[in-house]
């Protein structure tokens, strides 16, 4: 039944045997965060609420996270001396984006726990490694093929058919580094348009809707999963997340179970977001994973007993995970570019929760903030 709370909504799954690596970092300690954007900012705010300090490592000074953190280091991610000094100044390290170099995470892990581990970065940084990981864990994806040359692209198109989507294997986000190959498109042109790099060709999924699920896992293996969000994109950028998703409870539970299975397979400590397509015949296909807080989880800040950011801090610090119970239904709307100028009107709206990221310049396509609108259970407008 659409809208019904899913079976696992409030469940905390405690495995029989706890992971021996579990250690608790009590409040008062310092969390190091690689990356200084809005996800780091909202993590630092949640950490502050629980009595932690945050130290941001970002090559660029004065970003959204640094503005609310206790300390910041500005250095390139391959500056070993800066990394060693950063590790010496913090008690645990996490990251707010998955393109942190794996060697950086490894170097830091020589000194201090890095949660999630470098392995989850390796999987999430490469779409081909990621798809193989998903399939090996029993989570289906769109059909795909690895492509390194135009000749290989021709072969892959014969195998997968058109339309298809060609995506660079690495460093793509918000629709960047990808092109849809329609029946009349020249493969060489498509390959050149994404830079001629190592790519994955994916079958085009005529999906009914897109979902995401966020699961937290602590060092002792405890997991807690949030209700799935239904995500709507504009210009390849997330525009709104709606909770509950308009799917049957059984499908919501299946998506949550898949997310848990993936967190376990990664031996994750932290948060994992899993994006899914729901096909027109009701199948779930995973699109990608992100081992960090996720834009589609921002609704939890005002709509849940525990926000994704607090949950992230709890998981990374080895605290008990919080309940994922919803207070109500929710719509999260991103404020992109100059949409953030509507803040005065949003502030006059009863029940609207405004979050701005402190970015000075509202460039087109730039996420400047978001607004959460919370409704009584079952009373959300479409
Ligand atoms: P991604 O960068 O993989 O998250 O893709 C960005 C967005 O493009 C997704 O959220 C979908 O809306 C769309 N998209 C990506 N891959 C496919 C696909 N294989 N079939 C249909 N739509 C896709």
Boltz pocket constraint, residues with backbone or C-beta under 6 A from the ligand:
constraints:
  - pocket:
      binder: B
      contacts: [[A, 142], [A, 165], [A, 172], [A, 173], [A, 174], [A, 175], [A, 176], [A, 202], [A, 203], [A, 204], [A, 205], [A, 206], [A, 207], [A, 210], [A, 233], [A, 236], [A, 287], [A, 288]]
      max_distance: 6.0
